[in-house]
């Protein structure tokens, strides 16, 4: 009887083993759904990148390089894979205020045409000595897209390092970029009017001192917005071995804080048509400022509206 029980137990174990082996074979041979490979994520740590950052093994699908120089310059030579996009394409020619950004729907179409997707990283450059890349940078930020950076020193730095150059425009597919305006990144004249004299809000005029003081006439009226602080945008740059590059962050921070333009305040930046203001927007964002707006109408709008207040002369030296 004991032997019979042992025999039955052995048979059961043998049967269980057979079933296990069968199930293992079935599972092993069953068709499997392939697991999609993860797309390498670009290490996006700063909105200001060095030219040789683009020489890293970056995903071409994820990276969009935009050259904002004139088309003729682009055709003579550009960073391989870069698409050309002039500022005139994102400037609203129908708006009576010169230099304004195109409506969001139009900007969305333009960015899709440049191959920008929602998960893209956009790197922008020009020759390195103008505020133009920052205009596109701000437009992207205003449209809710923040994975954008500018090449420090631009194409001049690229050539200086003897990096590869191309003369052909790349073939590309339309992107799925979706514009979603962020009202905290822009100011209109009403908002600026309501901000005059308010504690904690700084109006920063980044035109030249002569424009600010009224010695140069670029609109019907000369002068500046009452209470505005002046710091010419060119102070953000310095020549380094023949290339215009951003000044060190610590130096820029001291420059702005000396004027009372500090991170704890809301900064409204303007110039004549918003382009130079965009470069200072970029600079303040680079320094970690949270509350920064571009007055897109800038002096082009304010200086041509006789109903709006103004000051002529030196005005405010520092923010209050």
Secondary structure, 3 states (H helix, E strand, C coil): CHHHHHHHHHHHHHHHHHHHHHHHHHHHHCCCCCCCCCCCCCCCCCCEECHHHHHCCCCCCCEEEEECCCHHHHHHCEECCCEECCHHHHECCCCCCCCCECCHHHHHHHHHHCCCCCCCEEEEECCCCCCHHHHHHHHHHHCCCCCEEEECCHHHHHHHCCCCEECCCCCCCCCCCCCCCCHHHEECHHHHHHHCCCCCEEEEECCCHHHHHCCCCCCCCCCECCCCEECCHHHHEEEECCEEEECCHHHHHHHHHHCCCCCCCEEEEECCCCHHHHHHHHHHHHCCCCCEEEECCHHHHHCCCCCCCCECCCCECCCC
